Amino acid sequence: IKNMKALRKKMKEELAGEDPDGKKLMTYATETADQVEKMTKLRIQHLLEVKKVLDDDQFEKLLSKEWYQGKKHHRDARHRRGRH
């Protein structure tokens, strides 16, 4: 996650510059996509391991909360930045 923040900062700084380097920006975009892929795969691996120890009802409840909390987190983040 720290790396994602650093990449976003680099992209923002590059875009804010007088003559943004498109090649650099595309490299940052690829690095960002790679990080998202890694995080998603780790999350799936984790959920598969958790599923082994929960019964069906417990796992369903976990999934319901997981997806809801993810959406809530994004909504709250936008709210903090002044985007409702």
C-alpha angles and dihedrals in degrees: 000000000000088000090052091054090049091050092050090050092051091049092049092048092048093049091048092054123101094250110021115208107233092196091056091047092052090050090052090049091053092048090050092051090049091053092049090050091051093049092047093051092048090050091051092049089051093049091049090054092047090049090061092064101038128075119237095266093049092049093048090051091049092051091049091053094041095055094040093049091049091055091044091051092054092046091050092048091054090048092053090053091051096256110124 
